[in-house]
Amino acid sequence: MEAVSIGRTILLKMAESPFLSRQATQRAFVKRATRRFMPGEAPEDALHAAQMLKAEGRGTVFTKLGENIVVPADAEAVRDHYLWFFDQLAMSGLDGHVSVKPTQLGLDLSYDRCLEHMMVLAARSESIGKTFWIDMEGFVYVDPTLKLYRALKAKHPQVGLAMQAYLYRTQADIDALMDLHPIIRLVKGAYAEPSSVAYPVKADTNRNYFDLSDRMLQAAAAGRCMPIFGTHDIPLLDRLVARAKAHGTPDRGYEIHMLYGIRDADQRRLRSEGRTVKTLISYGNAWYKWYMRRLAERPANVGFVGKWMVGEGTRGVAIRGHGPRIAPNARRSHSSTPVAQLPAGRLTRSFAVCGSRNSKRSCIHCLAGRPSCSAGAYLRLSSAARAASAKGG
Ligand SMILES: Cc1cc2nc3c(=O)[nH]c(=O)nc-3n(C[C@H](O)[C@H](O)[C@H](O)COP(=O)(O)OP(=O)(O)OC[C@H]3O[C@@H](n4cnc5c(N)ncnc54)[C@H](O)[C@@H]3O)c2cc1C
């Protein structure tokens, strides 16, 4: 097995550990590290970040973290939360949509009750002109989730479903849905699945992703399907954009969705090139499993967390890439400098600490090393540090 694959398997196993979940969620530095992938735990954090994305022409899909609830009242609370959230969306003017996990709405407890909750949410989503999304979870949930999708789609056409390219069965599942004019968000798949049901080799998943997407683009050109590409695989996306042109699929006949905090510069580029781009923003405090899956997708991310752990004191953490260049001895002061005005270069720990401690709204984007901060977050620097930064110090 390749090293990356072993790392992925270990991280996905760790995701299932209640002990590690308790440990991680009590550690402030782990919580801060999650800010790379989420603007904050509160729904208001997500809505605020979405307003910033809107300014760049990007839409948003929101999801409240949490899965596999075991008490019926929790499913009702999730349903009621989303009903409140739809009210916020209706008032916000955002191109914002909601995506839910069936097990967050009680699929483990009762299919019928879960469907009832989803019907309520899909109806409310439809009433404000939004697409209501269903995530795809582990393999054991594929059949009941497809059943939920069919039932919802029959009453509410604007319901979309995530499907996973790593599963052997997905091609047949998509073909079987075509009569419904489905809205399908194709993803590679984030769970630890055995080779009896999923491609064990990433190259095969990638190939299947392309083949499935190509078929959906053809169907989209004939008005039979709305494909959404939920991936950060930029070469793959570039090939799909070319295929869309070849098939005559209109620009608005497909969309690209990516996760908040990942490939942000590419999200902006694709948007500026005329693609419809939406960013999926997660919020809530049940982030442990979800966060482990993000690490598993790119085990190099673990090094990022490790650096946070090691550098918990005064040491600098340099993130290579194209982030803003900040003087290593940058200190907070009362003056603020828009991150977008800072020159590109290294990102230091001082910067990250500043971002995580000042306020919910500061510096969160920049942890991923971006050239500018699309949240409009502000970095507090002393004037000496600003001068050093401006000189590229
Ligand atoms: C909008 C959206 C919705 C999703 N919904 C579901 C769902 O319902 N069910 C499900 O099983 N999965 C879901 N996923 C997750 C998906 O299955 C993959 O695990 C995830 O997208 C990583 O695969 P990739 O397609 O980006 O390709 P990869 O080949 O894994 O990654 C391509 C490149 O993207 C970058 N990248 C990818 N992931 C990360 C990361 N975590 N951190 C930093 N860089 C990264 C890297 O540069 C990498 O080289 C969703 C993903 C997206 C974008």
The ligand as a Tripos MOL2 file, in Angstrom:
@<TRIPOS>MOLECULE
LIG
   53    58     1     0     0
SMALL
NO_CHARGES

@<TRIPOS>ATOM
      1 C1        -18.3770   20.6000   -2.2580 C.3       1 LIG1
      2 C2        -17.9370   19.2670   -1.7420 C.ar      1 LIG1
      3 C3        -18.8660   18.4240   -1.1360 C.ar      1 LIG1
      4 C4        -18.4650   17.1750   -0.6790 C.ar      1 LIG1
      5 N1        -19.4160   16.3070   -0.2080 N.ar      1 LIG1
      6 C5        -19.0630   15.0360    0.0670 C.ar      1 LIG1
      7 C6        -20.0430   14.0590    0.3800 C.ar      1 LIG1
      8 O1        -21.2340   14.3350    0.4430 O.2       1 LIG1
      9 N2        -19.6110   12.7920    0.6250 N.ar      1 LIG1
     10 C7        -18.2960   12.4320    0.5660 C.ar      1 LIG1
     11 O2        -17.9720   11.2600    0.7410 O.2       1 LIG1
     12 N3        -17.3540   13.3500    0.2850 N.ar      1 LIG1
     13 C8        -17.6910   14.6270    0.0390 C.ar      1 LIG1
     14 N4        -16.7170   15.5460   -0.2920 N.ar      1 LIG1
     15 C9        -15.2990   15.2160   -0.0970 C.3       1 LIG1
     16 C10       -14.7410   14.4720   -1.3030 C.3       1 LIG1
     17 O3        -15.2530   13.1660   -1.3640 O.3       1 LIG1
     18 C11       -13.2010   14.3790   -1.2400 C.3       1 LIG1
     19 O4        -12.8330   13.6710   -0.0850 O.3       1 LIG1
     20 C12       -12.5060   15.7230   -1.2160 C.3       1 LIG1
     21 O5        -13.1330   16.6190   -2.0850 O.3       1 LIG1
     22 C13       -11.0240   15.5770   -1.6350 C.3       1 LIG1
     23 O6        -10.9300   15.0620   -2.9230 O.3       1 LIG1
     24 P1        -10.6830   15.9520   -4.2500 P.3       1 LIG1
     25 O7        -11.8000   15.6660   -5.1670 O.co2     1 LIG1
     26 O8        -10.5050   17.3540   -3.9030 O.co2     1 LIG1
     27 O9         -9.4120   15.3390   -4.9240 O.3       1 LIG1
     28 P2         -7.9670   15.0150   -4.3900 P.3       1 LIG1
     29 O10        -7.3100   14.2710   -5.4900 O.co2     1 LIG1
     30 O11        -8.0530   14.3380   -3.0570 O.co2     1 LIG1
     31 O12        -7.3160   16.4110   -4.1970 O.3       1 LIG1
     32 C14        -6.9390   17.2330   -5.2820 C.3       1 LIG1
     33 C15        -6.1160   18.3770   -4.7370 C.3       1 LIG1
     34 O13        -6.9450   19.2110   -3.9480 O.3       1 LIG1
     35 C16        -6.2570   19.6530   -2.7870 C.3       1 LIG1
     36 N5         -6.9380   19.1080   -1.6020 N.ar      1 LIG1
     37 C17        -7.8860   18.1650   -1.5640 C.ar      1 LIG1
     38 N6         -8.3010   17.9600   -0.3040 N.ar      1 LIG1
     39 C18        -7.5640   18.7840    0.4650 C.ar      1 LIG1
     40 C19        -7.5280   19.0240    1.8590 C.ar      1 LIG1
     41 N7         -8.3400   18.4100    2.7150 N.pl3     1 LIG1
     42 N8         -6.6470   19.9520    2.3220 N.ar      1 LIG1
     43 C20        -5.8400   20.6180    1.4750 C.ar      1 LIG1
     44 N9         -5.8380   20.4280    0.1410 N.ar      1 LIG1
     45 C21        -6.6920   19.5230   -0.3660 C.ar      1 LIG1
     46 C22        -4.8500   19.1260   -2.9020 C.3       1 LIG1
     47 O14        -4.0770   20.1140   -3.5270 O.3       1 LIG1
     48 C23        -5.0090   17.9340   -3.7930 C.3       1 LIG1
     49 O15        -3.8340   17.6250   -4.4970 O.3       1 LIG1
     50 C24       -17.1020   16.7890   -0.7650 C.ar      1 LIG1
     51 C25       -16.1890   17.6420   -1.3550 C.ar      1 LIG1
     52 C26       -16.5800   18.8610   -1.8540 C.ar      1 LIG1
     53 C27       -15.5640   19.7410   -2.5130 C.3       1 LIG1
@<TRIPOS>BOND
     1     1     2 1
     2     2     3 ar
     3     2    52 ar
     4     3     4 ar
     5     4     5 ar
     6     4    50 ar
     7     5     6 ar
     8     6     7 ar
     9     6    13 1
    10     7     8 2
    11     7     9 ar
    12     9    10 ar
    13    10    11 2
    14    10    12 ar
    15    12    13 ar
    16    13    14 ar
    17    14    15 1
    18    14    50 ar
    19    15    16 1
    20    16    17 1
    21    16    18 1
    22    18    19 1
    23    18    20 1
    24    20    21 1
    25    20    22 1
    26    22    23 1
    27    23    24 1
    28    24    25 2
    29    24    26 1
    30    24    27 1
    31    27    28 1
    32    28    29 2
    33    28    30 1
    34    28    31 1
    35    31    32 1
    36    32    33 1
    37    33    34 1
    38    33    48 1
    39    34    35 1
    40    35    36 1
    41    35    46 1
    42    36    37 ar
    43    36    45 ar
    44    37    38 ar
    45    38    39 ar
    46    39    40 ar
    47    39    45 ar
    48    40    41 1
    49    40    42 ar
    50    42    43 ar
    51    43    44 ar
    52    44    45 ar
    53    46    47 1
    54    46    48 1
    55    48    49 1
    56    50    51 ar
    57    51    52 ar
    58    52    53 1
@<TRIPOS>SUBSTRUCTURE
     1 LIG1         1 GROUP 0 **** ****
